[in-house]
Structures are given as C-alpha cells and as structure tokens.
Amino acid sequence: MGKSGAVDDVMRAVRLVAAGEVRLVSEPRPLPGPGECLVQVSAVGLCGSDLHWYAEGGIGDARLADPLVIGHEAAGVIVAGPRAGQRVAIDPAVPCERCEQCRAGWRNLCPAVRFLGHGATDGALREFLAWPEHLLHRVPEQLTDGDVAMLEPLGVAVHAHDLGHQHLGDTVIVVGCGPIGLCLLQVARAAGAARVLAVDPLPHRARAALDLGADAVLPPEPAAFAAALAEQTAGRGVDVAYEAAGPDAAVSLAVEAARPGGRVVLAGIPDSDSTTFTASVARRKGLTLALVRRMTDVYPRAMALVLGGAVDVRRVVSHTFPLERAADAFALAVAREGLKVIVHPTLP
C-alpha cells in the first residue's frame, strides 16, 4: 500500500463542475509540499461565498474555469509528522507575507493571497488536503468538529466587529441574521453593547437572533423599520450598523439605522457585484463606511470567545450532511432553509 494508485492514496472530493452542479469524484490524495501537513478533513461549513460559487459559477470577478473543490470553513486532523493526531482549525488564507499589506498586518488584503476554494486553489470539500503547517491551529477536545469549522465565520464576525469601533454602552444593529450575522450579534453583546437590534426577513433567522441575544428584531419593510427603529432608539439611531446580508435593501437599512456620525460595516456580498444606497442619507449623516474582506489573524480570539462561553457557535449549526450528500447540502443552504449547513467528509 502507499504506491501510486493504491487504495489508501485515493480520496473522495466534491467538485463544482458548473453553476448549480457539484459532483462526487475519486481522485489522488494531495501530497504535502515543504512546510505543509496532510490533514484529514472532518467538517466543512458552507459559507455565503460558497453559495455564490455554487449558484452563479463564481463570485465577483472570479469565475469558474475548471472544476473546483470549494469550501473554506474547515476542521481536520493532522495525519502524519510530529503533529500527527492533532485536531486543528484550518486558516484558509495563505498570504504572500512580502507585500506592503502583509508587512502592515493586513494579510487579508494581500493581492497575491491563495484561498481555499477560490480561483485555482481547491478547497476543503474532500477527505484530505495539504496545507501550510503554520496555518493549522490546534484546538482543544471540548470543541466538536462543527464548532471548529465555525471558527472561520466567527473570525469574519470578529474582524467585522473590529472595523465597527464599537464602544461600551453602544447601541448596534445587525442587518442579516445568517451565520455571520448571528455570530456578530453575540460578539457585539460580549463587547459591551447596551442594546443589540437585528433585522432579517426569514422568521427562523429572526427567532434565532432573539434566542442568541438580540433585544429586538425589527421588520425589514422600510416604513415599518423606520418606525420600529425610532421606538427602539428614541429617534437617535444606532452607533454601529453591521450589514451581513448583501442585497442593496439590507445596505439601505443599515445606512438608515446609523445615527449621524455613526459607522456602517458592510460584510455581506451582493449577487450583482455592486452596492447602491441613497447617497444623500449617508452624506448628510457623515457616516463612516467600512467594508469587510475576510479576516485578519483572529483565530485565537475566536477560539477564546467560544471556550469562554461568550459566543455559542453550536446553536448556529442547523444541518449536517455526509460528503456524498453535498448536493443536498447546497440545495438546502441556497434555499436559506436553515442556518449553518455543515458537511462531514468522514461520515459514512
């Protein structure tokens, strides 16, 4: 065993072959290069960006050129070398470490970054992957595989929160209560927000927001939203508005919600690769807008929030699937019927 073509050199992977079509294939296991470890993947969360790849055959200006393994919210176990047996969270971004952005500590903005499941870099929806050892964060046994996969979207939420410059006692709103939005509202609460408001048109996500700590869920219809916002904030508006949905309607609600001099943080990804809102509203308020690009080096902080009980990621996971049912997992996630959908490549 171990020779090319042997059974233990083969793995299963899910490849996106066209918009709306994924295929389970058998292919050789990857061979670790210098500084890399072979990891057996135990859990992969389906992210909103994965759903853009699946539904549209790309995201932004990146388009599907060849069949691609997508997925970047991943947990696994190192299978060889000095760290064999360690359970790890897989940081999906490999920055160049040489450009101006990397040297300044903004590795998420590296123009040459390689990212799991994006462009020409295969992602995590497979049984094994080879990845740089320094990007494999050891995790404690009390975290489940699903918890570990959730550290990546929680990391995005932590980074988005950092960009909001939230202060103790602030009132904030989270527009869009998918998994990142649900993590954001918990992070905002943990960081000392006096009131956390939320908005989502889907009833099950609105209920999840209340269950996870939102003080109130506002209606998404513009007139009803304006009235509810005025009631909840005594006409003042919120100090920080976090948008985690993507559509223009969500961005407009975030801009409407922010008080004069407030901040709006845009974490959602629009379908059309453009974002529009009423400029006069934002201009007259003198709003500061910040856009979220993935995350910086926040894995240790994200893990500490989960271990300390400040953020409950387990309740954000609503569905799990084995690898052979990846098509069903994508269909459910695209329909927005649940919260976080996790695929477990090691399940039978």
JOJOKA-V537146 format. One line per field, one symbol per residue. ss: DSSP state (A for helix, B for strand, O for the rest). A space follows every 10 residues. Layout:
# JOJOKA-V537146
ss->???
This chain:
# JOJOKA-V537146
ss->OOOOOOAAAB BBBBBBBBOO BBBBBBBBOO OOOOOBBBBB BBBBBOOAAA AAAAAAOBBO OBBOOOOBOO OOBBBBBBOO OOOOOOBBBB OOBBOOOOOA AAAOOOAAAO OOOBBOOBOO BOOOOBOBBB BBAAABBBOO OOOOAAAAAA AAAAAAAAAA AAAAOOOOOO BBBBBOOOAA AAAAAAAAAA OOOOBBBBBO OOAAAAAAAA AOOOOBBBOO OAAAAAAAAA AAAOOOOBBB BBBOOOOAAA AAAAAAABBB BBBBBBOOOO OOOOOOOOAA AAAAAOOBBB BOOOOOOOAA AAAAAAAOOO OOOAAABBBB BBAAAAAAAA AAAAOOOOOB BBBBOOOO
